[in-house]
Amino acid sequence: MPDKNEIERRKQISRDLKLKSRQEFENSLPTSSENFKALFDYLDEKLTDNPCDDTLKLSVVFLQSLKLDNIEEITKWLGENGGYCDCEVLANVEEKFDDNAIL
């Protein structure tokens, strides 16, 4: 059984790895985490009344409303992270933000 110093060392390694992972995730974002949170809220509201049409139509409309100039980069990033359509953005991409606790 490891002693207290070894246990603490392992905990610190785990914390450091989580921090590094979170920083790498944040650095990979093509827009701010606040914009993503707003996108998730928007999609949650819109998809309550409208079924997903298997496109990113609602996501693109929202991103256009923010007047972002890298919408294509954002939609590519969404797809690379499991968001191939609006409902998958909520199901797959939002989960990555929860896992990385940056919202």
C-alpha positions in Angstrom: 0.0 0.0 0.0 1.4 3.4 -1.0 2.4 5.9 1.8 0.8 9.3 2.2 3.4 11.0 0.2 2.8 8.7 -2.7 -0.9 9.1 -2.5 -0.6 12.9 -2.6 1.9 12.7 -5.5 -0.6 10.6 -7.5 -3.4 13.0 -6.7 -1.3 15.9 -7.9 -0.4 14.1 -11.1 -4.1 13.5 -11.7 -5.0 17.2 -11.0 -2.2 18.3 -13.4 -3.4 16.0 -16.1 -7.0 17.3 -15.8 -5.8 20.9 -15.9 -3.7 20.2 -19.0 -6.6 18.5 -20.7 -8.9 21.4 -19.9 -6.4 23.9 -21.2 -5.9 22.0 -24.4 -9.7 21.8 -24.9 -10.0 25.6 -24.3 -7.2 26.3 -26.7 -9.0 24.2 -29.4 -12.1 26.3 -29.3 -12.8 28.4 -32.4 -14.9 30.8 -30.4 -15.4 31.7 -26.8 -16.9 29.3 -24.3 -19.6 31.9 -23.6 -20.6 31.8 -27.3 -20.9 28.0 -27.1 -23.0 28.2 -23.9 -25.3 30.7 -25.6 -25.5 28.3 -28.6 -26.4 25.4 -26.4 -29.1 27.5 -24.7 -30.4 28.6 -28.0 -30.6 25.1 -29.4 -32.2 23.8 -26.3 -35.0 26.3 -26.7 -35.4 25.9 -30.4 -35.3 22.1 -30.5 -38.0 22.0 -27.8 -40.6 23.2 -30.3 -38.9 22.0 -33.6 -37.5 18.6 -34.4 -33.9 18.4 -35.6 -33.7 18.3 -39.4 -30.3 16.5 -39.3 -28.4 19.7 -40.2 -26.7 22.5 -38.4 -29.2 25.0 -39.7 -30.2 26.4 -36.3 -26.6 26.5 -35.2 -25.5 28.5 -38.2 -28.4 30.9 -37.8 -27.4 31.5 -34.2 -23.7 31.9 -35.1 -24.6 34.4 -37.9 -26.6 36.4 -35.3 -23.4 36.8 -33.4 -21.8 38.2 -36.6 -18.8 35.9 -36.3 -16.5 35.7 -39.2 -15.3 32.1 -38.7 -18.6 30.2 -38.9 -17.2 27.6 -41.2 -14.4 26.9 -38.8 -16.8 26.6 -35.9 -19.1 24.2 -37.8 -16.1 22.1 -38.8 -15.0 22.0 -35.1 -18.6 21.0 -34.1 -18.5 18.1 -36.6 -15.0 17.0 -35.4 -16.5 16.9 -31.9 -19.6 14.9 -32.7 -22.0 17.8 -33.6 -23.0 16.9 -37.2 -26.5 18.3 -36.6 -28.2 20.6 -34.1 -29.4 17.8 -31.8 -25.9 16.2 -31.8 -24.4 19.5 -30.8 -26.5 19.3 -27.7 -26.0 15.6 -27.1 -22.3 15.4 -27.9 -20.6 18.7 -27.9 -22.2 20.2 -24.8 -21.1 17.1 -22.9 -17.5 17.9 -23.7 -17.9 21.3 -22.1 -19.4 19.7 -19.0 -16.5 17.2 -18.9 -14.0 20.0 -19.1 -16.0 22.3 -16.7 -15.2 25.5 -18.5 -18.7 26.9 -18.9 
